[in-house]
Amino acid sequence: MILINLLPHREERRKRRKAAFYAGLGLAAAVGAGVVALWYGVLQQMISTQQARNEFLIAETRKLEAQIKDIATLKAEIDALKARQTAVENLQLDRNVPVHILNELVRQTPEGVYFTSLKQEGQVLNITGITQTNERMSEFLRNTGNNSEWLTRPELVEIKLSNAQTTAAGRDQRKLFDFTMRISVKRQADQPGSAASAASAPAPAGTATASR
């Protein structure tokens, strides 16, 4: 018996190919979507890990900043303590300097020079007084500038004719000169044997009146 296929076989084959194509396309799409989903998951994991690292670094940075602030505070406190220690040591060393200053003034002041005020401000001694002549004033400046162990760099600020005058033997009047000067005071630490000198008794400093 002879069988004759009257169906459109070409159309049927075309449908099968199209179905296979769409099936392959769907499978490829599914595989692609799976790969993308897997890669997205990997990226999310990497991002989470990096975020965790960033948060850790931020936390550690904040800890270091706090430690740096503490170190800066400690350093400031140490510097302040050192400054106080230095000030105390300087006061301890310089406590007997006024005695030496007065002794030097007595030794270096020539006849005819009189002090009306002495005032020490730091390492500077301000002196006001009266002198009989300019020559005696010049001698005093030379003595304090060249011969003194405790006084240095004398500076004559002002000298002028005084309103006060003296009478000698009731006959002639002598002219007097008012002067103002500054003298630098050497520190106790600059003197030889300062450690032994620092153990001596303290003496008051400030404004005093002396004459010679």
C-alpha positions as a Markdown table, in Angstrom:
| # | Residue | x | y | z |
|---|---|---|---|---|
| 1 | Met | 0.0 | 0.0 | 0.0 |
| 2 | Ile | 1.4 | 3.4 | -0.9 |
| 3 | Leu | 1.1 | 6.2 | 1.6 |
| 4 | Ile | 1.2 | 9.7 | 0.4 |
| 5 | Asn | 1.9 | 12.6 | 2.9 |
| 6 | Leu | -0.4 | 15.4 | 1.9 |
| 7 | Leu | 0.7 | 17.7 | 4.8 |
| 8 | Pro | 2.9 | 20.7 | 4.2 |
| 9 | His | 6.2 | 19.2 | 5.5 |
| 10 | Arg | 8.3 | 22.2 | 4.7 |
| 11 | Glu | 6.0 | 24.4 | 6.9 |
| 12 | Glu | 6.2 | 21.8 | 9.6 |
| 13 | Arg | 10.0 | 21.7 | 9.4 |
| 14 | Arg | 10.1 | 25.5 | 9.5 |
| 15 | Lys | 8.0 | 25.5 | 12.7 |
| 16 | Arg | 10.3 | 22.9 | 14.3 |
| 17 | Arg | 13.4 | 25.0 | 13.5 |
| 18 | Lys | 11.7 | 28.1 | 14.8 |
| 19 | Ala | 10.7 | 26.4 | 18.0 |
| 20 | Ala | 14.3 | 25.1 | 18.4 |
| 21 | Phe | 15.6 | 28.6 | 17.7 |
| 22 | Tyr | 13.4 | 30.2 | 20.3 |
| 23 | Ala | 14.2 | 27.4 | 22.8 |
| 24 | Gly | 17.9 | 28.0 | 22.2 |
| 25 | Leu | 17.4 | 31.7 | 22.5 |
| 26 | Gly | 15.5 | 31.3 | 25.7 |
| 27 | Leu | 18.1 | 29.0 | 27.1 |
| 28 | Ala | 20.9 | 31.5 | 26.2 |
| 29 | Ala | 18.8 | 34.3 | 27.8 |
| 30 | Ala | 18.4 | 32.2 | 30.9 |
| 31 | Val | 22.1 | 31.4 | 31.0 |
| 32 | Gly | 23.0 | 35.1 | 30.4 |
| 33 | Ala | 20.6 | 36.2 | 33.2 |
| 34 | Gly | 22.2 | 33.6 | 35.5 |
| 35 | Val | 25.7 | 34.9 | 34.7 |
| 36 | Val | 24.6 | 38.5 | 35.2 |
| 37 | Ala | 22.9 | 37.6 | 38.5 |
| 38 | Leu | 26.0 | 35.7 | 39.6 |
| 39 | Trp | 28.3 | 38.6 | 38.7 |
| 40 | Tyr | 25.9 | 41.1 | 40.4 |
| 41 | Gly | 26.0 | 39.0 | 43.5 |
| 42 | Val | 29.8 | 38.9 | 43.3 |
| 43 | Leu | 30.0 | 42.7 | 42.9 |
| 44 | Gln | 27.6 | 43.2 | 45.8 |
| 45 | Gln | 29.8 | 41.0 | 47.9 |
| 46 | Met | 32.9 | 42.9 | 46.9 |
| 47 | Ile | 31.1 | 46.2 | 47.6 |
| 48 | Ser | 30.0 | 45.0 | 51.0 |
| 49 | Thr | 33.5 | 43.9 | 51.8 |
| 50 | Gln | 35.0 | 47.2 | 50.7 |
| 51 | Gln | 32.4 | 49.1 | 52.6 |
| 52 | Ala | 33.3 | 47.1 | 55.7 |
| 53 | Arg | 36.9 | 47.9 | 55.1 |
| 54 | Asn | 36.1 | 51.6 | 54.7 |
| 55 | Glu | 34.1 | 51.7 | 57.9 |
| 56 | Phe | 37.0 | 50.0 | 59.7 |
| 57 | Leu | 39.5 | 52.5 | 58.3 |
| 58 | Ile | 37.2 | 55.4 | 59.3 |
| 59 | Ala | 36.8 | 54.0 | 62.8 |
| 60 | Glu | 40.6 | 53.5 | 63.1 |
| 61 | Thr | 41.2 | 57.0 | 61.7 |
| 62 | Arg | 38.9 | 58.5 | 64.4 |
| 63 | Lys | 40.8 | 56.6 | 67.0 |
| 64 | Leu | 44.1 | 57.9 | 65.7 |
| 65 | Glu | 42.7 | 61.4 | 65.6 |
| 66 | Ala | 41.6 | 61.1 | 69.2 |
| 67 | Gln | 45.1 | 59.8 | 70.2 |
| 68 | Ile | 46.8 | 62.6 | 68.3 |
| 69 | Lys | 44.6 | 65.1 | 70.2 |
| 70 | Asp | 45.6 | 63.5 | 73.4 |
| 71 | Ile | 49.3 | 63.5 | 72.4 |
| 72 | Ala | 49.0 | 67.2 | 71.5 |
| 73 | Thr | 47.3 | 67.9 | 74.8 |
| 74 | Leu | 50.0 | 66.0 | 76.7 |
| 75 | Lys | 52.7 | 67.8 | 74.7 |
| 76 | Ala | 51.2 | 71.2 | 75.6 |
| 77 | Glu | 51.0 | 70.2 | 79.3 |
| 78 | Ile | 54.7 | 69.0 | 79.2 |
| 79 | Asp | 55.8 | 72.3 | 77.5 |
| 80 | Ala | 53.8 | 74.3 | 80.2 |
| 81 | Leu | 55.4 | 72.3 | 83.0 |
| 82 | Lys | 58.9 | 72.8 | 81.4 |
| 83 | Ala | 58.2 | 76.5 | 81.2 |
| 84 | Arg | 57.1 | 76.6 | 84.9 |
| 85 | Gln | 60.2 | 74.6 | 85.8 |
| 86 | Thr | 62.4 | 77.0 | 83.9 |
| 87 | Ala | 60.7 | 80.0 | 85.5 |
| 88 | Val | 61.2 | 78.5 | 89.0 |
| 89 | Glu | 64.8 | 77.7 | 88.3 |
| 90 | Asn | 65.4 | 81.3 | 87.0 |
| 91 | Leu | 63.8 | 82.7 | 90.1 |
| 92 | Gln | 65.9 | 80.4 | 92.3 |
| 93 | Leu | 69.0 | 81.5 | 90.5 |
| 94 | Asp | 68.2 | 85.2 | 90.4 |
| 95 | Arg | 66.9 | 85.6 | 94.0 |
| 96 | Asn | 70.1 | 87.2 | 95.3 |
| 97 | Val | 70.8 | 89.3 | 92.2 |
| 98 | Pro | 69.5 | 92.6 | 93.8 |
| 99 | Val | 72.1 | 92.4 | 96.5 |
| 100 | His | 74.9 | 92.1 | 93.9 |
| 101 | Ile | 73.3 | 95.0 | 91.9 |
| 102 | Leu | 73.3 | 97.3 | 94.9 |
| 103 | Asn | 76.9 | 96.3 | 95.7 |
| 104 | Glu | 78.0 | 97.0 | 92.1 |
| 105 | Leu | 76.3 | 100.4 | 92.2 |
| 106 | Val | 78.1 | 101.3 | 95.3 |
| 107 | Arg | 81.4 | 100.3 | 93.8 |
| 108 | Gln | 81.0 | 101.8 | 90.4 |
| 109 | Thr | 79.2 | 105.1 | 91.2 |
| 110 | Pro | 81.7 | 108.0 | 91.3 |
| 111 | Glu | 81.5 | 110.9 | 93.7 |
| 112 | Gly | 79.0 | 113.5 | 92.6 |
| 113 | Val | 76.4 | 111.1 | 91.2 |
| 114 | Tyr | 73.2 | 110.6 | 93.3 |
| 115 | Phe | 70.4 | 108.2 | 92.7 |
| 116 | Thr | 66.8 | 109.2 | 93.3 |
| 117 | Ser | 65.1 | 106.0 | 92.0 |
| 118 | Leu | 66.1 | 102.4 | 91.1 |
| 119 | Lys | 63.7 | 100.1 | 89.5 |
| 120 | Gln | 64.4 | 96.7 | 88.0 |
| 121 | Glu | 62.1 | 95.3 | 85.3 |
| 122 | Gly | 63.2 | 91.9 | 84.2 |
| 123 | Gln | 66.8 | 92.1 | 83.2 |
| 124 | Val | 66.8 | 95.9 | 82.9 |
| 125 | Leu | 67.6 | 98.4 | 85.7 |
| 126 | Asn | 66.0 | 101.8 | 85.3 |
| 127 | Ile | 67.9 | 104.6 | 87.2 |
| 128 | Thr | 67.0 | 108.2 | 87.7 |
| 129 | Gly | 69.2 | 110.6 | 89.6 |
| 130 | Ile | 71.3 | 113.8 | 89.8 |
| 131 | Thr | 74.9 | 114.4 | 88.7 |
| 132 | Gln | 77.1 | 117.3 | 89.4 |
| 133 | Thr | 78.8 | 117.2 | 86.0 |
| 134 | Asn | 78.6 | 115.4 | 82.7 |
| 135 | Glu | 82.1 | 114.1 | 83.3 |
| 136 | Arg | 81.0 | 112.2 | 86.4 |
| 137 | Met | 78.1 | 110.8 | 84.4 |
| 138 | Ser | 80.5 | 109.6 | 81.7 |
| 139 | Glu | 82.7 | 108.0 | 84.3 |
| 140 | Phe | 79.7 | 106.2 | 85.7 |
| 141 | Leu | 78.8 | 104.9 | 82.3 |
| 142 | Arg | 82.3 | 103.7 | 81.7 |
| 143 | Asn | 82.5 | 101.9 | 85.0 |
| 144 | Thr | 79.2 | 100.1 | 84.6 |
| 145 | Gly | 80.0 | 99.2 | 81.0 |
| 146 | Asn | 83.6 | 98.0 | 81.4 |
| 147 | Asn | 84.3 | 97.2 | 85.1 |
| 148 | Ser | 81.1 | 95.6 | 86.5 |
| 149 | Glu | 80.5 | 91.9 | 86.9 |
| 150 | Trp | 76.7 | 92.3 | 87.1 |
| 151 | Leu | 75.9 | 95.4 | 85.1 |
| 152 | Thr | 76.4 | 95.7 | 81.3 |
| 153 | Arg | 75.3 | 97.9 | 78.3 |
| 154 | Pro | 74.5 | 101.1 | 80.1 |
| 155 | Glu | 72.4 | 103.5 | 78.1 |
| 156 | Leu | 71.9 | 107.2 | 78.9 |
| 157 | Val | 68.3 | 107.9 | 78.1 |
| 158 | Glu | 68.2 | 111.6 | 79.1 |
| 159 | Ile | 70.3 | 114.2 | 80.9 |
| 160 | Lys | 69.2 | 117.8 | 81.4 |
| 161 | Leu | 69.9 | 120.8 | 83.5 |
| 162 | Ser | 68.1 | 120.4 | 86.9 |
| 163 | Asn | 66.0 | 122.9 | 88.6 |
| 164 | Ala | 67.7 | 122.1 | 91.8 |
| 165 | Gln | 71.0 | 123.9 | 92.6 |
| 166 | Thr | 73.4 | 123.8 | 95.6 |
| 167 | Thr | 75.2 | 126.6 | 97.3 |
| 168 | Ala | 78.9 | 126.1 | 98.2 |
| 169 | Ala | 80.2 | 128.1 | 101.2 |
| 170 | Gly | 77.3 | 130.5 | 100.8 |
| 171 | Arg | 78.8 | 132.1 | 97.7 |
| 172 | Asp | 78.4 | 130.3 | 94.3 |
| 173 | Gln | 75.7 | 128.1 | 93.0 |
| 174 | Arg | 76.5 | 124.8 | 91.4 |
| 175 | Lys | 74.5 | 123.5 | 88.4 |
| 176 | Leu | 73.1 | 120.0 | 88.7 |
| 177 | Phe | 71.9 | 117.7 | 86.0 |
| 178 | Asp | 68.9 | 115.3 | 86.1 |
| 179 | Phe | 69.6 | 112.0 | 84.3 |
| 180 | Thr | 67.7 | 108.9 | 83.3 |
| 181 | Met | 69.5 | 105.7 | 82.2 |
| 182 | Arg | 69.0 | 102.0 | 81.6 |
| 183 | Ile | 71.5 | 99.2 | 82.5 |
| 184 | Ser | 71.2 | 95.6 | 81.6 |
| 185 | Val | 71.6 | 93.1 | 84.5 |
| 186 | Lys | 73.5 | 89.9 | 84.0 |
| 187 | Arg | 71.8 | 86.7 | 85.1 |
| 188 | Gln | 73.0 | 84.7 | 88.0 |
| 189 | Ala | 73.4 | 81.7 | 85.6 |
| 190 | Asp | 76.0 | 83.7 | 83.6 |
| 191 | Gln | 78.2 | 84.2 | 86.6 |
| 192 | Pro | 81.1 | 81.9 | 87.5 |
| 193 | Gly | 80.2 | 79.6 | 90.4 |
| 194 | Ser | 76.5 | 80.4 | 90.0 |
| 195 | Ala | 75.4 | 77.1 | 91.6 |
| 196 | Ala | 77.1 | 78.1 | 94.8 |
| 197 | Ser | 75.8 | 81.7 | 94.6 |
| 198 | Ala | 72.2 | 80.4 | 94.2 |
| 199 | Ala | 72.3 | 79.0 | 97.7 |
| 200 | Ser | 72.7 | 82.4 | 99.3 |
| 201 | Ala | 69.8 | 84.2 | 101.1 |
| 202 | Pro | 67.2 | 86.0 | 99.0 |
| 203 | Ala | 66.9 | 89.8 | 99.0 |
| 204 | Pro | 63.9 | 91.9 | 98.0 |
| 205 | Ala | 63.9 | 93.5 | 94.5 |
| 206 | Gly | 62.0 | 96.5 | 93.2 |
| 207 | Thr | 62.2 | 100.2 | 93.6 |
| 208 | Ala | 64.9 | 101.6 | 96.0 |
| 209 | Thr | 66.5 | 104.9 | 96.7 |
| 210 | Ala | 70.3 | 105.2 | 97.2 |
| 211 | Ser | 72.9 | 108.0 | 97.0 |
| 212 | Arg | 76.6 | 108.4 | 97.2 |
